[in-house]
Amino acid sequence: MKTVDIAIVGGGPAGLSAAIAASRLGAKVALVDDNDRLGGQLVKQTHKFFGSKAHYCGTRGMDIAAILEQELRGLPAEILSGTSVVGLYGGRVLALASRERFTRLAFKCLIVATGAAENNLLFENNDLPGVYGAGAVQTLMNVYGVKPGTRVLMVGSGNIGLIVSYQLIQAGIEVAAVVEALPRIGGYHVHAAKLARLGVPILTSHTVLRALGKEEVEGAVICRVGRNLKPLSGSARRLKVDTICLAVGLTPLSELLWQTGCRMVYVSELGGHVAWHNENMQTSLCNIYLAGDVSGIEEASTAMLEGRVAGAHAAAQVIGLNPEAEGVIAGSQAELCAIRKGPFGDKAACGKSRLAECAALPA
Ligand SMILES: Cc1cc2nc3c(=O)[nH]c(=O)nc-3n(C[C@H](O)[C@H](O)[C@H](O)COP(=O)(O)OP(=O)(O)OC[C@H]3O[C@@H](n4cnc5c(N)ncnc54)[C@H](O)[C@@H]3O)c2cc1C
C-alpha cells in the first residue's frame, strides 16, 4: 500500500489544477483517473472555450487538457490514469482498480474531483438503442471519430445541447430539431444563433414524448408543453430521426463523498446533493476536500479555480501554511467571486450562498 500526503480522485480541470497547486507547494500528491487520457470532460471539447484569458478562453477544451497535463507531468506528482477509485476504507485508504490489479492508496488529505453524471429523461422507449446522453455522443464523435447516427433530435437547449448540436453538424450529421421544455433557450445566444443560421429549428415549450422503433430508434414523437410542462393535447407530431440525444442537465457524482460520511446537503442550484463545503473547498471532515462539478455544476474555469483552492489548502494542512499557499488560495477565491458576480454566475452564486446558510443548521 502506497501512502501520499494528498490523494486526488478525478483528472478533469478541477483535479489537475488541485494536483498542480498542491505539488508546486511541496506536498506528495497522487492523482487517480479512470480514463487513459487526462482532462475529464475537456478531452471531448473540440470547441474554443468562452470565459476570460486567464482561464484559457479562445483555446479548445482538448488543448486546455493537454496544457494542464503537461504542467502536471513537469512536477513530482504520481499520475495513476486508467485506474478507478472503487471504495474508501477506514476514512484514510482508497481502493483502486486498474486493468491489471487492485491496490490501495493511503492519504492524509483527499480531494474529490469526480465531476458529474448526465441526467436521463423519462419517456416511452427511452431504452432503445439510438437514445444517447450528449456526453456519449461527444465521446463517440470527438474522441473515437464514430458517427452516432445520421439524423438527430436534440433534447435540451442549454449550452451542452447547443454546442453538441453544432458539433453534430460539423461531423456531417443532420440535426432535425432542438426541443426545449422551458419557454426560453437555456444556453448562450451566441451558440443558439449559430444553429439558427444553419436552419436548425429550436422549439421552445416542446418535449419528446416517445421514441419510435422496435430494435432501434426510427423516429420520435414530440409535442408542445404548457406552462406546467405537461403535454398539450393535439400537439404531438412525428420526426424522422435515428438518434435522440439527451442534454438535460448534470448531477454531481458524489458517491465517494457520501462514503466518507461528510455532511451532504441538497441544493438544486448546484445540481442536487453536494457535500457541504466552505470557501476553502473543505467538507465537514477537515481532511476531505472537493472541487469542480462535484461541488456544484459550473464550468471548467470555476473547476480550475476551485481545484487550486482545494489543492493549496490541503497542501497547507499537511506541510504548514505559508505565504505562497495563502496567495494561491486568496487569489483563486477572489477570481471565483468575480466570475460568480458576472452575467452567467448567478445560479452558482445562489447555490454557494445557500450552502453558507446550511452551516448554521445542525447536521
Ligand atoms: C458540451 C460541453 C461544453 C462545455 N463548454 C464549456 C466551455 O466552453 N467553457 C467552460 O468553462 N466549461 C465548459 N464545459 C464544462 C466543463 O467541461 C466542466 O464544467 C468541467 O470539465 C468540470 O470539471 P471537473 O474536473 O469538475 O470534472 P470532469 O471534467 O468531469 O472530470 C472528472 C474526472 O473524474 C473521473 N472520475 C470520476 N469518478 C472517478 C473514480 N471513481 N475513479 C477515478 N476517476 C473518476 C472522470 O472519469 C473524469 O475524468 C462544457 C461541458 C460540456 C459537456
Ligand as a Chemical Component Dictionary entry (heavy atoms), coordinates in Angstrom:
data_LIG
# 
_chem_comp.id                   LIG 
_chem_comp.type                 NON-POLYMER 
_chem_comp.pdbx_formal_charge   0 
_chem_comp.three_letter_code    LIG 
# 
loop_
_chem_comp_atom.comp_id 
_chem_comp_atom.atom_id 
_chem_comp_atom.alt_atom_id 
_chem_comp_atom.type_symbol 
_chem_comp_atom.charge 
_chem_comp_atom.model_Cartn_x 
_chem_comp_atom.model_Cartn_y 
_chem_comp_atom.model_Cartn_z 
_chem_comp_atom.pdbx_ordinal 
LIG C1  C1  C 0 -20.567 20.136 -24.362 1  
LIG C2  C2  C 0 -19.868 20.847 -23.226 2  
LIG C3  C3  C 0 -19.334 22.107 -23.464 3  
LIG C4  C4  C 0 -18.676 22.802 -22.441 4  
LIG N1  N1  N 0 -18.158 24.037 -22.721 5  
LIG C5  C5  C 0 -17.502 24.717 -21.754 6  
LIG C6  C6  C 0 -16.912 25.992 -22.044 7  
LIG O1  O1  O 0 -16.961 26.488 -23.177 8  
LIG N2  N2  N 0 -16.271 26.652 -21.034 9  
LIG C7  C7  C 0 -16.175 26.108 -19.771 10 
LIG O2  O2  O 0 -15.551 26.744 -18.898 11 
LIG N3  N3  N 0 -16.723 24.911 -19.490 12 
LIG C8  C8  C 0 -17.392 24.188 -20.440 13 
LIG N4  N4  N 0 -17.937 22.964 -20.164 14 
LIG C9  C9  C 0 -17.959 22.481 -18.776 15 
LIG C10 C10 C 0 -16.675 21.805 -18.339 16 
LIG O3  O3  O 0 -16.262 20.838 -19.290 17 
LIG C11 C11 C 0 -16.923 21.124 -16.983 18 
LIG O4  O4  O 0 -17.524 22.052 -16.093 19 
LIG C12 C12 C 0 -15.593 20.684 -16.370 20 
LIG O5  O5  O 0 -14.986 19.712 -17.204 21 
LIG C13 C13 C 0 -15.779 20.087 -14.965 22 
LIG O6  O6  O 0 -14.515 19.721 -14.495 23 
LIG P1  P1  P 0 -14.307 18.638 -13.355 24 
LIG O7  O7  O 0 -12.841 18.469 -13.216 25 
LIG O8  O8  O 0 -15.108 19.003 -12.169 26 
LIG O9  O9  O 0 -14.972 17.286 -13.893 27 
LIG P2  P2  P 0 -14.703 16.406 -15.189 28 
LIG O10 O10 O 0 -14.128 17.201 -16.301 29 
LIG O11 O11 O 0 -15.971 15.677 -15.440 30 
LIG O12 O12 O 0 -13.582 15.359 -14.695 31 
LIG C14 C14 C 0 -13.854 14.373 -13.715 32 
LIG C15 C15 C 0 -12.935 13.173 -13.946 33 
LIG O13 O13 O 0 -13.035 12.285 -12.831 34 
LIG C16 C16 C 0 -13.072 10.939 -13.317 35 
LIG N5  N5  N 0 -13.667 10.085 -12.293 36 
LIG C17 C17 C 0 -14.939 10.126 -11.800 37 
LIG N6  N6  N 0 -15.122 9.191  -10.861 38 
LIG C18 C18 C 0 -13.941 8.527  -10.727 39 
LIG C19 C19 C 0 -13.493 7.427  -9.933  40 
LIG N7  N7  N 0 -14.296 6.825  -9.040  41 
LIG N8  N8  N 0 -12.222 6.984  -10.105 42 
LIG C20 C20 C 0 -11.389 7.579  -10.987 43 
LIG N9  N9  N 0 -11.744 8.626  -11.772 44 
LIG C21 C21 C 0 -13.003 9.099  -11.637 45 
LIG C22 C22 C 0 -13.930 11.091 -14.587 46 
LIG O14 O14 O 0 -13.836 9.983  -15.459 47 
LIG C23 C23 C 0 -13.322 12.363 -15.184 48 
LIG O15 O15 O 0 -12.189 12.069 -15.964 49 
LIG C24 C24 C 0 -18.569 22.230 -21.154 50 
LIG C25 C25 C 0 -19.096 20.939 -20.906 51 
LIG C26 C26 C 0 -19.725 20.245 -21.938 52 
LIG C27 C27 C 0 -20.265 18.845 -21.665 53 
# 
loop_
_chem_comp_bond.comp_id 
_chem_comp_bond.atom_id_1 
_chem_comp_bond.atom_id_2 
_chem_comp_bond.value_order 
_chem_comp_bond.pdbx_ordinal 
LIG C1  C2  SING 1  
LIG C2  C3  SING 2  
LIG C2  C26 DOUB 3  
LIG C3  C4  DOUB 4  
LIG C4  N1  SING 5  
LIG C4  C24 SING 6  
LIG N1  C5  DOUB 7  
LIG C5  C6  SING 8  
LIG C5  C8  SING 9  
LIG C6  O1  DOUB 10 
LIG C6  N2  SING 11 
LIG N2  C7  SING 12 
LIG C7  O2  DOUB 13 
LIG C7  N3  SING 14 
LIG N3  C8  DOUB 15 
LIG C8  N4  SING 16 
LIG N4  C9  SING 17 
LIG N4  C24 SING 18 
LIG C9  C10 SING 19 
LIG C10 O3  SING 20 
LIG C10 C11 SING 21 
LIG C11 O4  SING 22 
LIG C11 C12 SING 23 
LIG C12 O5  SING 24 
LIG C12 C13 SING 25 
LIG C13 O6  SING 26 
LIG O6  P1  SING 27 
LIG P1  O7  DOUB 28 
LIG P1  O8  SING 29 
LIG P1  O9  SING 30 
LIG O9  P2  SING 31 
LIG P2  O10 DOUB 32 
LIG P2  O11 SING 33 
LIG P2  O12 SING 34 
LIG O12 C14 SING 35 
LIG C14 C15 SING 36 
LIG C15 O13 SING 37 
LIG C15 C23 SING 38 
LIG O13 C16 SING 39 
LIG C16 N5  SING 40 
LIG C16 C22 SING 41 
LIG N5  C17 SING 42 
LIG N5  C21 SING 43 
LIG C17 N6  DOUB 44 
LIG N6  C18 SING 45 
LIG C18 C19 SING 46 
LIG C18 C21 DOUB 47 
LIG C19 N7  SING 48 
LIG C19 N8  DOUB 49 
LIG N8  C20 SING 50 
LIG C20 N9  DOUB 51 
LIG N9  C21 SING 52 
LIG C22 O14 SING 53 
LIG C22 C23 SING 54 
LIG C23 O15 SING 55 
LIG C24 C25 DOUB 56 
LIG C25 C26 SING 57 
LIG C26 C27 SING 58 
# 
